[in-house]
């Protein structure tokens, strides 16, 4: 069972509406990540595209996939897998939860 220390607070969950993506920064890890809410489920994933490091928070969210605005790479939010290139490397994904009105991720 994970300890509470494994999860990092990102912010209030009310700021993330359904079918939306929000960028976050975890300073102690120097980590950019995004959280998307799709059909009530939270997905946390690497903040920059693996192809040329464009910010994915500005990408096109379609269901549980996101398409990079720069060159069109498309990723599965649940696994981080590349569904369409030019990217060839998967995104890191993280466990996310909503608890007591807050969004938290396990890092």
N, C-alpha and C positions, 0 to 999 in steps of 0.2 A: 504494500500500500504506500503510495507516495506521501511524503511529508509535505506540510504546508510550505516549507522552505523551497521546495522545487518549483513553486509557482511564483510568477512576478506579476504584480498589479500593473495594468496598462492604463486603465481609465474607467470612467463610468460607462455602463452598458447602454444607457439611454442615448448616448451620442452615436451609436451605430445602429442605423435602421436596417430593415430587411432589404436584401438585394443591394447592399452598399459595401464599399471597401474603405478602410481607414488605415493610414500609415501610423506607425509608432516607432519610437527609438528607445532602446534599452541601453543607457549610458555605461553601466558597469560592464557590459559585454561588448560595447561598441557595435551594436546589432540593430540593423533596420529590418523591421518586419511589418507585415500587413495582417489585418484581421478582416475577414469578410463574413457577413451574415447572409445565409441563403436558406430560405424556407425555415427560419428560426435556428438553424445550426450554425455554429461558429467554426471558421477555418482560419488557422494562423499559418502564415507562410513567409518565406524569405521576401524581403522588400524590393529587391532589384532583380531584373531579368538576368538569367544566366548567359545570355548572348552578348549584350553590350552594356549591361548594367543600367538600363533605363528603369525608372520607378514604375513598379507594377500597380501602385495605388491609382494611377491615372489610366490604367488599362481598361479593357472592355470586359465586364463581368457578365457571363452567360451561364446561368445555373451554377454548377460547381466547377466552372472553368474560368480562367482569366486569360485574355489575349493582350500581349504587350502592344502598346501604342506605337512603338518605334519601328519594329520589323515584323510584327505579327506572330511571334512565337506564342503558342497556346499551351497552357499547363492545366493539369487536373489538380484541383485544390486539396483533395483528400490525400493524394499520394505524392504530389509534386512532380509527377511524371510529365515529360514533354509529349504533348499530343500532336503538335505541329511545329516544325522548325521555322527559322534557322537554328534555334537553340538546340544543343545536343545534351546538355546536362540538366538533370532534374533540380527542382527547387527543394530546399530544406523545408520541412513542415513541422509544426509544433502542436502539441495538445493544447486546446483552448477550452476555457469554461467560463460560464457566467455564474457568479455567486454574489448574493446580497447586493445586486445592482452594480457589480463591477465585472470587467473583463480581465481575466488572468490567463497567462500562458505558462506552460511548463517548459523550462529551458534546460 
